[in-house]
Amino acid sequence: MRPAIATVCSLDAALETVLEDYAAGHCDAIDLWLGHAEAFLETHEPAALAALLARHGIAAVAASFQGGLLTSQGEARREHWAHFEKRLVLCRELDIPVLVVSGDAFGPLGPQDLSRLSASLAEAARRGADAGVRLALEFDSRASFPNNLQSALALVEDVGSPAL
């Protein structure tokens, strides 16, 4: 494990400024907030982001975060999964080994929802493995499930994928 600072800690700043400041503070590993990356990529190619990271001697050891995969349905589900695929490609292009998936299942959950949640996480892990990207599940204390370390661990063990 490598300690890293999350760029989400610097939401209001442009990614170029964030990386320059982190490098000045000798932070050589980051958890890249995908909102920052996607804003940068609106006007740049992924190679420019890779070059920016390299210029500052910073490794993106993780990317955060992908939500909406676990229990969404219908058109929202299709949109979240399409976004996930794009983010897997980005992680692969930038050599980011880990993508954080949000445990964002809110509201009352029935047996069907829990089954969908587990199956969705297994599918996400499969797609991540195919892209060469491991997934990390982040629990949310406000979520219905997983909402603590124990429930997140149980879900990860249930899926049983080395990519998760």
C-alpha positions in Angstrom: 0.0 0.0 0.0 1.2 3.5 -0.9 0.0 6.6 1.0 -1.7 9.1 -1.4 -3.5 12.3 -1.1 -6.9 12.7 -2.8 -7.2 15.5 -5.2 -10.9 15.8 -4.1 -9.3 17.7 -1.2 -8.7 20.6 -3.7 -12.0 20.7 -5.5 -12.0 24.4 -6.3 -8.6 24.5 -8.0 -7.7 23.5 -11.6 -6.0 20.1 -11.8 -2.8 21.8 -13.2 -2.6 23.9 -10.0 -3.4 21.0 -7.7 -0.6 18.8 -9.2 1.9 21.7 -9.0 1.0 22.4 -5.4 1.0 18.7 -4.4 4.4 18.3 -6.0 5.8 21.3 -4.2 4.6 19.6 -1.0 6.4 16.4 -1.9 3.2 14.5 -2.4 4.2 12.0 -5.1 1.1 9.8 -5.1 -2.5 10.8 -5.6 -6.0 9.4 -5.6 -7.1 11.3 -8.8 -10.6 12.6 -8.4 -12.2 11.8 -11.8 -14.1 15.1 -11.8 -10.8 16.9 -12.0 -9.5 14.6 -14.7 -12.6 14.9 -16.8 -12.6 18.7 -16.6 -9.0 18.7 -17.7 -9.8 16.3 -20.6 -12.4 18.5 -22.0 -9.6 20.5 -23.5 -6.7 18.1 -23.5 -5.9 14.5 -24.6 -5.2 11.8 -22.0 -1.5 11.9 -23.1 -1.3 15.5 -21.8 -2.6 14.4 -18.4 -0.1 11.6 -18.3 2.7 14.1 -19.2 1.5 16.5 -16.5 1.6 13.8 -13.9 5.1 12.7 -15.1 6.4 16.3 -15.2 5.5 16.7 -11.5 6.8 13.3 -10.5 3.3 12.2 -9.3 1.8 8.8 -9.7 -2.0 8.4 -9.8 -2.3 5.2 -7.7 -6.1 5.3 -7.7 -9.0 7.1 -9.3 -12.2 8.1 -7.5 -14.9 7.5 -7.8 -17.5 5.7 -9.9 -21.1 5.7 -8.6 -24.4 4.4 -9.7 -23.4 0.9 -10.6 -24.8 -1.2 -7.8 -28.6 -0.8 -7.8 -29.5 1.7 -10.6 -32.0 0.6 -13.2 -33.2 1.5 -16.7 -31.7 4.4 -18.6 -29.8 5.6 -15.5 -28.1 2.2 -15.2 -27.1 2.3 -18.9 -25.6 5.7 -18.5 -23.7 4.8 -15.3 -22.3 1.6 -16.9 -21.3 3.5 -20.1 -19.5 6.1 -17.9 -17.8 3.3 -16.0 -16.5 1.8 -19.3 -15.0 5.2 -20.3 -13.4 5.6 -16.9 -11.9 2.1 -17.2 -10.3 3.1 -20.5 -9.0 6.3 -18.9 -7.5 4.4 -16.0 -5.8 2.0 -18.4 -4.5 4.9 -20.6 -3.0 6.7 -17.5 -1.8 3.5 -15.8 -4.0 4.0 -12.8 -4.2 0.6 -11.2 -7.3 1.1 -9.0 -10.7 2.6 -9.6 -12.8 3.3 -6.5 -16.5 2.3 -6.8 -19.0 3.9 -4.5 -21.2 1.8 -2.3 -24.1 4.2 -3.0 -27.2 2.0 -2.5 -29.6 4.3 -0.7 -33.2 3.8 0.5 -34.9 0.7 1.4 -33.4 -2.4 -0.2 -35.3 -5.6 -0.8 -33.9 -9.1 -1.6 -34.0 -8.3 -5.3 -32.0 -5.1 -4.8 -29.3 -7.0 -2.7 -29.0 -9.6 -5.4 -28.7 -6.9 -8.1 -26.1 -5.1 -5.9 -23.9 -8.2 -5.6 -24.3 -9.2 -9.3 -23.5 -5.6 -10.4 -20.3 -5.5 -8.3 -19.3 -8.9 -9.7 -19.9 -7.6 -13.2 -17.9 -4.4 -12.5 -15.0 -6.5 -11.1 -15.1 -8.7 -14.3 -15.0 -5.6 -16.5 -12.3 -4.0 -14.4 -10.2 -7.2 -14.7 -10.7 -7.2 -18.4 -9.3 -3.6 -18.5 -6.5 -4.4 -16.2 -7.9 -2.2 -13.4 -8.7 -3.4 -9.9 -11.7 -2.0 -8.1 -11.9 -0.8 -4.5 -15.3 -0.6 -2.9 -15.9 2.5 -0.7 -18.7 2.2 1.8 -20.9 5.2 2.7 -22.2 5.5 6.2 -25.4 7.0 4.9 -26.1 4.2 2.4 -28.4 1.3 3.1 -25.7 -1.2 2.2 -22.7 -1.3 2.4 -22.5 1.3 5.1 -19.6 0.2 7.2 -16.3 -1.7 6.8 -17.9 -5.0 7.9 -20.7 -4.9 5.4 -18.3 -3.7 2.6 -15.9 -6.6 3.4 -18.8 -9.1 3.4 -19.9 -7.9 0.0 -16.3 -8.1 -1.4 -16.0 -11.6 0.0 -19.4 -12.6 -1.5 -18.2 -11.4 -4.9 -14.9 -13.3 -4.4 -13.0 -11.6 -7.3 -9.3 -10.9 -7.1 -10.1 -7.8 -9.2 -12.1 -6.3 -6.2 
